Amino acid sequence: MKAWLVFAVVALVLWGITGVTQKLSTNRISSARSFLWFCWAMVALSAVVFVFVHPQWMLARVVVISAVAGGTLNALGAWTSFRALESGGKASIVISLISLYPLLTVLLAVLILHERLTWMQMAGAGIAIVAAILLSLEPAPASVSGGVNGAV
């Protein structure tokens, strides 16, 4: 198996578990506090990576800007996912919807990086959009109808 595929599968598993841990935390504490703990975990993990990977400090400005922008956007995405869960979103729906972010990545890769998609890849993206729509549809709340004496 190719190394990139192993890493992608590990990321899939880790992010799959993350959705449940995020919902568990936002059920008990605010999204802001959940996000702060998320940030502390990122700082700790960054320190570990720093010890094992010797950073190259002299980088092109575009590389630094891209990395900082990517980290900032990732953090904002995490915070808004905590907010969605805290606001009453079901983990099964919220995490499924936000996990479709690669569709935006694909669109931007085509527009900015001039990558090309095959018909099969475009069909997959279309199916993912349909899946997102279907996942976001929730049944209307059942109406409460009273009996003869109004008892339910």
N, C-alpha and C positions, 0 to 999 in steps of 0.2 A: 504494500500500500504506500502511496506517495506521502511524503512528510506533510505537505500542505493539507491533504485530506484528513490525516490523523489530527492535526491541530484544529481543523474546522469541525470535526466531530466532537472533539473535547470541548470546544467553545459552545457548540450546540447543547451538549449535556450540561455544562456549567450555567449557561444562560437559561436553560430550561428549569433548572433547580432554583435559579435566582428569582424567577417569577413568583414561586411559592414563598420564598423567604421574604420577598418584598411585601407580599400581601399579609403574611403573618406579622411583620413589623408594623405596617400601617393600620392593622386592626387594633394595635395596642398603644402605639405612640403616633404623634403627628408625622406628616410627610416631611416636614422640616427637620425634625429630629432623626427620622430614618435616613434622610439625605446626609445629615451631618455625620452619622455613623458610617455611612457609605464612603464619605470623603475621608474619614479617618482610616478606614480600611485601605483605601487607595494610597494614602500617604505611607502607611506601613508597608504595603506591597512595593511601592516605589522605592522605599529605602532598601528593601531586600534586593530588588533588581539592580539598584545603584551599586551595591556591594559586589555583585557578581558580573555586572556588565560595566566596563569602564567607558563612561560616556565620552563622546567626542565633542568638545566644547566649541571648536571653530567650525561652524556650519553655515551654509548659505542662508541668508535672511529668509528666503522663501521656504526653506525646510523648517526653520524654527517657527515661522508664522503658521505654516500648515499644521505642524505638530501641536502648537498651542491652540489653534482653532479647533482641531480635531478633539483635543482633550476637553475644551470648553463646551463644544457641542455635545460631546458624550455626557458630560456632567449635567448639562441642561436637559438632555433627553432622560437621564436617570431621574432627575428631580421631577420632571413632569409625569413620568411613569408612576412615581410615588404618589403624586397628587391625584392621578387618575384612580389609583387603587384606594386611596384614602377617601375620595369623593364618592365611593360606593360602587366603583367598577368591579366586576367579577374578574378574578385573576385569569380564568380561562378565556375570557374575551379580551381584556385589556392587553395581556401579554401576547396573545395571538395577533392582535391588531398592530401593536407597536413592533412586533417581530417582522412585520412586512416592510420595514424600512429599507431593505435591499432593493425594493422596487424603485425608490427614489434614487438610490445609488446607481442602479442600472440606467435610469433615465439620464442622470447627470454624466455618467460615463459615456453614454452615446453622444450627448450634446457637447460636452467639454473635452473629453479625451478622444472623441471620434472612434470609439469602439463600435463594432458591428455585432448585431444579434442575428442568430439564425431564426428561421420560422419556428422551430421547436422551442427556442428560448422565449420568443415573443408569445407563443401559445402558453407557455408556463407562466409568464408574467400576467397574462390575461386571466388564467385560471386562479392565480393568487389574488387578483383584484376581486373576482367573483367570490372567492372564499372569504375575503375580508368583509364584503358586503353581507354575506350570509351569516358570518360570525357575529356581526354587529346587530343583527336583527334579534330583538328580544320579544317574546310573546307579550301581548297586552295583558295587564293584570286582570285576573278573573273577576268578574263583577259579583258582588255579594248580593244574593237574592234572599229575601226573608221568606220564611214559611208563613203559614196561616196566621200565627200570632206574632210574626216578626222575628222568631227565633231562627238562628242559622244552623 
